[in-house]
Amino acid sequence: MMARCIALDMDCSQFCVLAAAAMARDSEHANVICGLCADVCDSCADECAKHDMKHCKECAKACEQCAKECRKMAAMT
């Protein structure tokens, strides 16, 4: 039941690490990476929001905020 949620959590965390690293080194691809990170965060938030456990609700909220911030970064040129 939680397999998809856990897999998306892992994907999300790895994309967030990649996005943070790309921004830290001022990568020319940071905006594309941040856009992808936002999409992955949205998927993770959607899945986590389906579950009633407190940690899932907290994860969904954090992913929604991360997606919002990543979209801001992706829009910067």
Backbone bond lengths (Angstrom), bond angles and torsions (degrees), N, CA, C in turn:
res aa  C-N    CA-C-N  psi(-1)  N-CA   C-N-CA  omega(-1)  CA-C   N-CA-C  phi
1 M - - - 1.440 - - 1.538 111.21 -
2 M 1.302 117.26 -36.40 1.461 121.65 -177.12 1.527 112.99 -97.85
3 A 1.315 118.10 0.45 1.471 121.00 -174.44 1.528 111.92 -58.72
4 R 1.323 117.58 -45.22 1.467 120.13 -179.65 1.528 110.31 -66.44
5 C 1.307 116.59 -39.98 1.467 121.47 179.23 1.530 110.08 -61.14
6 I 1.300 116.99 -47.21 1.461 121.64 -179.11 1.527 110.67 -64.43
7 A 1.320 116.77 -42.35 1.470 120.41 179.23 1.528 110.72 -62.97
8 L 1.328 116.89 -42.39 1.463 119.64 178.40 1.516 111.46 -67.84
9 D 1.331 117.55 -36.01 1.474 120.07 175.21 1.524 110.43 -58.86
10 M 1.315 115.88 -43.89 1.469 120.21 -179.35 1.532 110.90 -66.95
11 D 1.325 116.97 -42.84 1.465 120.03 176.73 1.520 110.27 -60.16
12 C 1.315 115.61 -46.34 1.457 121.39 -177.88 1.525 111.01 -60.06
13 S 1.311 116.39 -46.70 1.469 118.61 -178.51 1.525 111.24 -62.73
14 Q 1.311 117.56 -38.44 1.462 120.17 -179.59 1.527 111.64 -70.39
15 F 1.334 117.45 -38.74 1.457 119.72 176.49 1.524 110.85 -65.71
16 C 1.330 116.87 -37.42 1.468 119.99 178.51 1.525 111.23 -64.85
17 V 1.321 116.97 -40.94 1.470 120.60 176.76 1.529 109.83 -62.68
18 L 1.322 116.57 -45.22 1.465 120.81 179.14 1.532 110.75 -61.84
19 A 1.325 117.55 -44.78 1.465 121.04 -179.71 1.527 110.97 -63.23
20 A 1.316 116.65 -44.38 1.475 119.95 178.97 1.524 110.74 -61.32
21 A 1.310 117.19 -42.32 1.467 121.09 179.47 1.528 110.99 -65.74
22 A 1.321 116.52 -41.41 1.460 119.86 179.79 1.529 111.04 -63.77
23 M 1.319 116.29 -41.13 1.467 119.52 178.34 1.523 111.06 -67.76
24 A 1.327 116.89 -39.69 1.467 120.99 -178.38 1.522 112.05 -62.90
25 R 1.316 116.80 -33.71 1.471 118.92 -179.34 1.522 111.82 -99.13
26 D 1.336 116.20 9.76 1.465 122.54 178.14 1.528 110.95 54.79
27 S 1.328 114.51 46.21 1.460 120.82 -179.36 1.523 110.99 -61.86
28 E 1.319 115.93 141.75 1.461 120.08 176.73 1.528 111.31 -67.22
29 H 1.317 117.24 -13.21 1.467 121.82 179.96 1.527 112.94 -104.65
30 A 1.314 116.96 8.09 1.468 120.48 -176.14 1.519 112.26 -57.67
31 N 1.328 117.57 -39.34 1.470 118.37 -178.43 1.528 111.81 -65.38
32 V 1.317 117.54 -38.54 1.468 120.86 178.06 1.525 110.19 -68.52
33 I 1.317 116.33 -43.33 1.461 121.29 179.09 1.527 110.33 -62.49
34 C 1.321 116.71 -43.37 1.467 120.02 178.96 1.528 111.51 -64.95
35 G 1.325 117.29 -35.63 1.464 120.43 175.83 1.519 111.89 -63.58
36 L 1.327 116.07 -43.11 1.467 120.22 176.46 1.527 111.02 -65.62
37 C 1.319 116.04 -40.19 1.458 120.38 178.70 1.525 109.99 -60.10
38 A 1.324 117.04 -42.64 1.464 120.87 178.35 1.523 111.15 -60.10
39 D 1.328 117.17 -42.28 1.467 120.40 178.81 1.524 111.96 -63.52
40 V 1.325 116.12 -42.21 1.468 120.15 179.08 1.526 110.18 -66.95
41 C 1.324 116.68 -41.08 1.469 120.50 177.51 1.528 111.02 -61.72
42 D 1.325 117.33 -39.16 1.465 120.56 176.79 1.524 111.14 -61.94
43 S 1.316 116.78 -43.86 1.477 120.50 178.86 1.519 110.76 -62.07
44 C 1.316 115.55 -43.38 1.457 120.51 179.69 1.531 110.34 -64.42
45 A 1.318 117.00 -44.70 1.464 121.01 179.24 1.522 111.12 -60.87
46 D 1.317 116.71 -43.25 1.464 120.55 179.79 1.521 111.73 -61.19
47 E 1.328 115.68 -43.58 1.472 119.78 -179.49 1.522 110.75 -68.90
48 C 1.316 117.40 -46.97 1.467 120.12 -178.01 1.523 111.89 -62.92
49 A 1.317 116.62 -34.16 1.466 120.80 -179.76 1.528 112.39 -65.18
50 K 1.310 117.46 -18.70 1.470 121.28 179.22 1.522 112.73 -74.35
51 H 1.322 117.67 -16.41 1.455 121.85 -174.73 1.525 110.44 -103.35
52 D 1.313 115.65 145.87 1.465 121.22 -173.93 1.526 114.34 -86.90
53 M 1.304 118.17 -7.12 1.456 120.07 -177.85 1.528 110.72 -69.51
54 K 1.330 115.53 144.64 1.463 121.20 -176.95 1.525 111.61 -57.37
55 H 1.334 117.03 -44.83 1.466 118.98 -177.64 1.528 111.58 -64.68
56 C 1.316 117.56 -30.85 1.466 120.16 177.21 1.525 110.80 -69.70
57 K 1.317 116.87 -41.39 1.469 120.81 177.74 1.525 110.46 -63.74
58 E 1.335 117.02 -40.71 1.465 121.34 177.89 1.523 110.94 -65.51
59 C 1.317 116.08 -40.02 1.470 121.12 178.51 1.527 109.61 -64.02
60 A 1.320 117.34 -44.39 1.463 121.00 179.64 1.526 110.53 -58.94
61 K 1.313 116.38 -44.11 1.469 120.61 179.99 1.533 110.84 -63.75
62 A 1.323 117.06 -44.33 1.463 120.98 179.12 1.529 111.00 -63.45
63 C 1.315 116.65 -40.46 1.469 120.32 179.82 1.523 111.18 -67.24
64 E 1.326 117.25 -37.59 1.459 120.30 176.99 1.525 110.62 -62.34
65 Q 1.320 116.55 -42.82 1.467 120.80 179.32 1.530 110.71 -66.79
66 C 1.317 116.41 -41.37 1.456 120.22 178.90 1.531 110.49 -63.21
67 A 1.322 117.28 -43.30 1.463 120.80 178.63 1.526 110.50 -59.83
68 K 1.320 116.51 -42.09 1.468 121.38 178.96 1.530 110.79 -60.04
69 E 1.342 115.77 -48.03 1.467 120.12 -179.67 1.521 112.00 -67.37
70 C 1.319 117.38 -38.03 1.465 120.67 178.60 1.525 110.83 -64.45
71 R 1.315 117.01 -37.28 1.467 119.58 177.76 1.522 110.92 -65.38
72 K 1.321 116.88 -36.17 1.468 120.11 175.28 1.528 109.74 -61.66
73 M 1.334 115.89 -44.76 1.462 120.08 -179.54 1.527 110.69 -66.57
74 A 1.330 116.81 -39.27 1.461 120.65 -178.88 1.525 111.15 -65.12
75 A 1.321 116.41 -28.91 1.470 120.56 -178.85 1.530 112.24 -77.53
76 M 1.327 116.82 -18.06 1.463 119.99 179.79 1.524 110.00 -75.83
77 T 1.293 115.58 138.96 1.478 118.13 178.69 1.497 110.44 -122.56
